[in-house]
Amino acid sequence: MSSATANPFRNFKKVLSQNLEPDLRRYLFKVYSTMALTCAAAATGSIVHLTNLWTAGFLSIFLQIFTMVTLVLTPKRKTNRRFRLALLLVIGALSGHTLGLLIEQVMVVNPAFVITALLGTVISFGWLSLSAILARRGSHLMLGGVLSSVTCALVAVAVGNLFYQSWIVHKLSLYLALALMCGFVLFDTQIIMEEYRAGVDDYVAHALRLFFNVEDIFRLLMEILLTKSEPRNSMRRNADQNDE
């Protein structure tokens, strides 16, 4: 029994060592640790909004954009590592702060949706990241063109739906956007690995890239759960009106 359970673990370690050089393994650990720290900052930002310490609005969105531009324009140097990391954490906190508006809306409908979306995000992101790491080198890089084309088409549909206000199109767009973000996790993970192999070791920028993937998946899952609850809520309202 012990040998049967040990074999898959040995195979996993063998595939991991074949796909990842020791330096790349240490770098990915640094990237994912930084991303997890950014997610913790985002959770703190959401709590700040939900506890009404500082309500999210235009100011938090403006500060988020300003901080992102500052991070992009700040070149990577040994002397400004802490400053760039601080900017990353501020971006995470402000992103979570603005996301608190959606979380508040979801909690009014059903607080369990937030937990469901969080678990779904952790499981899907973890599985997709591991799949990209263990996959054949560069096998997911071909997704770049497809993802860009689908993104453009999705933006065009969203803009067009502003005029038609189709609930079905909106719902289908959410599912398509979720599938798109899952593809970006595969693509971005392998891009990060290839960029490091090419000499780019900017773990702050790479952690920010993965953080936005996590945030988008979490947001889309909450929106999908909200759309699923809307027909039930409308049916309940109609039933209450009939009873009256």
N, C-alpha and C positions, 0 to 999 in steps of 0.2 A: 504493500500500500504506500509506504514511504517513497519507494523508488518510482512508483507511478506518478506521485505528485511532484517528485523532484525533477523528472524528465522535462515536463513543460517549463519549469523554472530555468533549467539549464539551457533549453532551447531559446527561451526568451533572452537570457544573458548573452547567448552566442550571437543571436540576431542583432542585439543592441550593440555589442562590441564590433560587429562587422559593419554596421551602418554608421556608427559614431566613433570618431577618434576621441581619445581621452580629453584633448583640449576642447573639442566641440561639446563633449558631455558636460564639462565644467562650465562652459559658457552658457549652454542652454539652462543649466540649473540657476545661473545668475539671472538670466532673462526671466524665467518663470517665477523666481523668487521676487524680483522687482515688480513683475506684473501682479503677483498676489498682494504685495504691499500697496500697489495702486488701487486694487480692488477694495482693500481694507479702508483706504482713504475715501473711496467712493461710498462705501457703506456709512462711514462717518458723516459725509456730506448729506446723505439721504436722511439720516437720523436728525441732523440739524434742522432740515426742513420739516420733518414730521413732528418734531417737538416744538415747532414755532419759534425756535431761537433766532432763525433768520429765514424768512419765507423766500423761496426761489422765485425768480422773475427775470426781467430784462437785464438787471445788473449782473446776476450770476452768469447769464449767457454771454454777456459782453466780456466779463472777466475771463471766462473760459477761452473765448476766441483770442483775447489779448495774450493770455499765458501760452496758448498753443503757438501763436506767431512768434512770441519771444523765444520759446524752446527751439523752434525750427531755425530761427535766425542766429541762435547761439551756437557757434562751432564747437565741436567736441575737442576738449583739451584736458590735460591732466589737472590743470589748475582750477577747472570749473566743474568737476564731476559732481560735487555736492550741490552746487547751484542748479545744474541741469536735473539732478535727481529731485531736488526740492520743487522745481517747476513741474516735473512729472506728477508728483504727489498732489500738488495744487490743482493740476488738470483733473486728476482722478476725483478729488474732493468736490470740485465744481461740477463735474459731470454727474456725480451722484446726487449733488444738490438739485440740479435741474431735473434729473430722473425722479426725484422725490415727488414731483407733481403727478407723474403717471402712477407711481406706487400708491400715493394717497387716493387717487381715483379708483385703483384696483381694490384697495382695502375697504372702500365703501361698499363695493359690490360683494366681494368675498375675500377676506384676508388670507385664506388658504391658497388663493391663486399666486400670491407672492412667493410662498414656500415652494409651490409646485414649479413655478418658473425658475426659481433659484436652483432647485435640484436638477431640473431639466438642463439648465445651462452648464452646471458643473459636470454632469454625466456626458453630455454631448461634446462639450469642449475638450474634456479629458480624453474621450475616446477618439475624437478626430485628430487631436494633437499627437496622440500615441500612434495612430494609424499612419500619419504623415512621417513621423520619425522612423518607424519600422519599415515603411514602404521602400521600394527600389529608388535609388537616388535620382532625383529629378523627375520622377514619374508623374507628379502633380503640377509641375510647372506649366504643362500644356494647358492647364485650366485658365491661365491668365487671360487669353484672348476671349474665351467663352464667357468668363465672369464679367469682363469689361463690356461685352456686347449686351449681355443680359441686364447689367446695371443700367446702361443707357436706355434700353427698352422699358425697363421698370420705371425709370424716372419719367419717360414720356407718357406711360400709362397713368402714372400718379398725377401728372399735370393735367392730362385730359380728363381724368375723373373728377377734378375740381369743378368742372363745368357740368358733368353728367350726374355726379353724386350717386353712382351705382354701388349699392351695398355688396353685391356679389363680386364686382370687380375689386373692391377694396379688400374683401376677405381673401380672394385668390391672390392678390398682390402681397398680402402678409405672408402667406404660405410660400410663395415664390421668393420673397425677400429672405425668409428663414433658410430656405434651401441654398440661396445665394451666399448667405453668411457662413453656412457650413462649408461651402466650397472655398470661401476665402480663408477659413481656418487651415484647411489642407494646403492651400497655395502659399499663404503667408508663412506657415511653419517651415516649408521647404525653401522658400525664398530666404528666410533668416539663416538657415543652415548654409545655403550656398553663398550668401553674402559674407558670412564669417569665414568660410573657406577661401574666399577671395580677398580677405584681409580687412573686412568691415566688422569691427567689434563694438559697435555703438549699442550697448545693451539697453540704454534708456530709450532710444528710438524704437528698438525692436520690442521692448516691453509695452510701449505705447501702442504699437500696431496691434499686438495681441489683446491688449486691454479693450480697445475699441471693438474688436471681434466679440469679446465676452459681453460687453455692454449692449451691443446690438442684438445678440441672441437673447439676452435676458429681456430686453425691451420688447422684442417681437413676440416672445412667448407670452408675456403679459397681455399684449394687445390681442393675440389670438384667443387667449382665454376670455378676455373681455367680449370679443365678438361672439364667442360661443354662448355666453350668458345672456346676450341681448335678446334673442328670440324667446328665451324662457321668461325673462323679465316682462317682455311685452305681452306674453300670454297670460301671465299672472295679473298684469294691470287690466287686461280685457276681462278676465274672469271676475276681478273685483268690481269692475264697472257693471257687469251683468248682474252680479249679486245685489248691487245697490238699486 
